[in-house]
Amino acid sequence: MKVLLVARHYPPTVSGGSRRAHTLVTGLRSAGVEVRVAAPQPECGRGDVDYLVYHPNVSPSQGPPARPAVRDHLREWLLFPDPDVRWARRAAKAILQAADWQPDWVITSAPPESIHECGLILQRRLGCKWLADFRDHWLESPLRPVRHYSIRRYIERYWARRYLSAADLVTSVNLRIDEELSRLKPGTACKRKVLPQAADPPPGPMMLPAGFRHVVHTGSFSLSDPCRRIEDVLAVFREALALNQKLVLHLAGRLTDAEQAAIARAGLGEAILHHGILPLVHARELQAAADLGLVLASPGSPAVPGKLFEYAASKTPVLVIGGGRWVDEAGWRAKNAPAVLAGLADGVVLPVPPSAQETGAQLRLWLEEGSTHGIRAR
C-alpha cells in the first residue's frame, strides 16, 4: 500500500501540529506501508519530506503582532476556508507535476482546514482514496477570530460539508471533534473514525542538575492560542517558589518578545530556564527528565492538548492550569496548583496512550477496508 501524507506542519519544523502528522507517518511505516510526505520547507534541514512546497510563513513571528494591512483583511475574508488554501493548491500542483508516484491513499491532516483542498484535488486528479484527518475543532471554539462572525460560520459550514462529503474516510483525535463533524455533515457515521493521538516512549531523559525539582513546559503559549497567557503560569510558579526554593521551571518552545519580557519582569532569575526551540526528540527527552509536566490551557479550550499524550508516554505527572470542561470531567483540576508545583501535592498520572505502531496498525486496517469495500457516504 502507498500513502501520501500532506501536512502544513511537519518535523523538523517545531510546531504542535507536527506531532500528529509525524506519528501518522511513523505508525503507518511500522505497519509496512510505503509513505511519502508533502510539507513546507522546514526551518532547518530537509527532514523526512519528499515534496517540499514553499510557504512564506513556516513559523509565526516572535515579535508583537503587526497592524493588519488591508490585504491581510482581504485574505482573511476572501480566501476559504482560510488563507492557507493557496498553499494547499500549490502543494497539489507540485505533486501532480512530479508525476513520479501513484498513491493508493492521500491523507491530509488539519488544521489548517484548507489542507483538505489538496486532498480533494488529488482524489479527483489521481483517482486515489482520500482520508481527511482533524486534530482540532473547526467552528466550535475556533482560534481564528474571523470564525466568530455568523456570516463566516455560515459560509464555512459549506466548506466543511464539501470536504466531509467527498472524503472516503474521516478521522479525528477524539470523540468531541468527531461529534462536531457529525453535526457539520450528518449521515457520515459509516466513514468517520476516532484515531487517538499516539505518543511513543521518549528516547531517554535529558540530564538535569540533581537536587532540584524540575517543572517542564514544552511548546508555545499565545502563538498557539491567543488566550493562553504566560503570566498565568508565572503567577502560580511565584507562589510555588515561595513553598519550595529548589524549583526550576524549564520552558522549551517559541516565545514572543512580550512573553520573554514578562519573564524578565517577573524577576525570578535562574529559577526559570528558557531552552529556546528544541527539536522534537530533545523536547521529549526534557519531558522524560521532568518531575512534573506543565500544561496551560485556555479557559474555553474544548479538547485535550496533544502534549498531554507525550507527558503520559513519558510517565511524567502533570499539572493542568486553566482549561475547559474536559479538565473537570477528567478530574484533573488541581485544588492547589502552587502546592502541586512545589511537590507538596501530587500531580495527575495519566494513562499511557497508544503508540504510533498501534495506531498505525489500526489505520492500515481501515485503509485496507476502504480500498477493498469502499466506505463512502455522501
Helices and strands as residue ranges (DSSP letters): E 2-7, H 18-30, E 34-39, E 51-52, H 70-78, H 85-98, E 105-110, H 115-126, E 129-134, G 145-148, H 150-166, E 169-172, H 175-184, G 189-191, E 192-194, E 213-218, H 230-243, E 247-252, H 257-266, G 269-271, E 272-276, H 280-289, E 292-297, H 307-313, E 318-322, H 325-330, H 337-342, H 356-372
